Amino acid sequence: MNILKQSVCALLVITPLQMAVAQSTYIHAGSLWDGTGSATQSNMTIVVNEGLIESVSNGFLQPGENDELLDLSNKTVLPGLIDLHVHIEGETSPNRTSDRFTKNPEDIAFDSAMYARRTLLAGFTTIRELGGTGVNIALRDAINQGRAEGPRILTVGKSLATTGGHADPTNGWRDDLAGTPGPAQGVINSPTEAREAVRQQYKNGADHIKITATGGVLSIAASGQNPQFMMDELEAVVQTARDYGMHVAAHAHGKEGMLRAVRAGVHTIEHGTYMDEEVMAAMVEHGTWYIPTITAGKFVAEQADVDGYYHPLIVPKAREIGPLIQDTFARAYRYGVRIAFGTDASVFPHALNAREFEYMVEAGMPEDEALLSATSVAAGVLGLDNDIGTITAGKSADLIAVEGNPLDDITVLQSVDFVMKQGQVYQ
């Protein structure tokens, strides 16, 4: 008993002394692009403490005896990247249709954890997850609680659709299996059901709402661009989402569906393939953001020529719609539509998200604007600009590093050498 008391006393003496030493991490950045719009700076020190950026200083400051030094003096350091359009639960495959019948939720959960880690290691420290089965909500929580490794996730849970519309989960199913999905399954056909479906996603734990305002490429349905919601349904979705502090993202390829969604007050238009100047003018007037997803468009167009890769109903849509997105992006950029970064990762393999930068620059957006679209601009779209998106004091220590200068060669972002999220290094 005396020995036990002595051990406890010793612990009581040692522990406060250990806790009094607050270890900081000093990062020596050879080049620093901080996401604020300022020019790249050379030989900078970033001090990180308890997951936050404590300071950013000129020169290579020397750490204290108990501090950690990370030497990135031969690299360019940037804010962690943000992708506003990801589907983390799955990935492109010729078995995509049959997987819906053969994979259990447990399988999807393990897949999603794998894709999340790949995405993080590719330099994307935050994603907006735009629709799955609901496993994405559990994954978000597991990452937040330290039970899984992945980017910070904001998720819509399950996308909302109309009967037979893009994101009706039973499209292509046998009649006796399809049943009649309703608001609980994310399928609506009236303003009343629209309000119920939004509230159900809120109850499920979603951060935001997504609707499929038009047909889509990868759904087993004939049209990829027809409008699929009536105005009163759209308005009910947007108004209800606002009541719950959520914004609404709208998948949309066709013009009429886009116009309805923009006029109803959606926050972002995803894909926007058949956007014309009337749509662009409406988006500028309403302050609607455009999330292009060029990479996905290019990938589906390529895979449409692979025999058997897609369902026969998908092939003509992939060939028609996919190649148009990059040109739409170029026209929208020249017009002055507000653009933020998003890829539709899962339509193409996860961790290739940074290819989007190359296509954006190729279409006429300068490198610095492309980078801003995936950092401070994307953070603003999410309403997280006080927390992430720039390397400034007080924000989350979300940092990446690459060889070379992305302002000279944007493709260097396709090979990220260093990832820190909330002060923790991942490799």
TALIN-V189860 format. One record per run of one state. SS is the DSSP state (alpha for helix, beta for strand, coil for the rest). FROM is the first residue (numbers start at 1). TO is the last residue. Records with the same first field share a line. If there is no record, write none. Layout:
BEGIN
SS=FROM-TO ; FROM-TO
END
This chain:
BEGIN
coil=1-1 ; 20-24 ; 34-40 ; 50-51 ; 59-67 ; 80-80 ; 87-95 ; 103-104 ; 122-123 ; 130-134 ; 145-151 ; 156-159 ; 162-174 ; 179-182 ; 186-186 ; 188-190 ; 205-208 ; 213-213 ; 215-226 ; 228-230 ; 244-247 ; 253-254 ; 265-267 ; 272-276 ; 287-288 ; 292-293 ; 304-311 ; 336-337 ; 341-344 ; 346-354 ; 363-366 ; 374-375 ; 383-395 ; 397-398 ; 403-409 ; 415-415 ; 422-423 ; 427-427
alpha=2-19 ; 96-102 ; 105-121 ; 135-144 ; 175-178 ; 183-185 ; 191-204 ; 231-243 ; 255-264 ; 277-286 ; 294-303 ; 312-335 ; 355-362 ; 367-373 ; 376-382 ; 410-414
beta=25-33 ; 41-49 ; 52-58 ; 68-79 ; 81-86 ; 124-129 ; 152-155 ; 160-161 ; 187-187 ; 209-212 ; 214-214 ; 227-227 ; 248-252 ; 268-271 ; 289-291 ; 338-340 ; 345-345 ; 396-396 ; 399-402 ; 416-421 ; 424-426
END
